[in-house]
């Protein structure tokens, strides 16, 4: 079929713009590890987020990166490892579609992407290479056991899409042009996986392609101003092995869904009751 996005036409055997692209059959996730790639200084929110995980997955391991923030070593035990590292997120706040191509901003974007991959690999190793990984944040509450639709490898809401504006279309199609060079790949059209929940073995397959073809794929930073944001970056990686983000109805977002407190969905995002009032996001 032909899919038109802006001035571009894609020849696909499925509709990548479709939001709900999952099977009805759900499979429980029992083997899962948790990685906090950036917790910065949101101490109360982070501690509550960890407490929620332990209530639901008491034996899952948790790997924590404090990116230029507070020392969370007081939480360390046989199930939690913490480390202090560079803040690679804050510098991204000043990068936009109008300035991302400057040499200094390209360096910031690339540094952040490299740090993310390094932290995820270390986190997977610490967690004991579980079947699934949840790459999470302080404004996430896991309040129930998670399932995945049959055959899914990357879970998300697919709430965002490449056709927002003409500029957005141009940037995504620029990235997809590079991605399309790899046999069996799929375009990134929709994304929204926060927290990012992915199948570990598939991640490593995608990572090998990324590393083996880094000279080509590194140019993605010249096509989009924020390819390293966690939800989008994982979507890009998994697209290399033809695995688009799969819709999960188990996510709920506090700022979008007024029923989030009572709907019983296990994955809560944008929970900022315990955020510091001076934080960039607020409540």
Secondary structure, DSSP 8 states (H G I E B T S, - for coil): -EEEETTEEEE-SS-TT-S----S-EEE--SEEEEES--TT-HHHHHHHHHHHHHH-TT--EEEEEESS---GGG-BTTEEEEEE---SGGGGG--TTTTTSHHHHHHHHHHHHHHHHHHHHHHHHTT--SEEEEE-TTEEE-S--EEETT-SEEE---EETTSSHHHHHHHHHHHHHHTTSTT-----EE--SSEEEEHHHHHHHHHHHHHTHHHHGGGGGT-TTTTSHHHHHHHHHHTTT---EE-TTEEETTT-TTTTTS--SEEE---TTS-TTSSS--
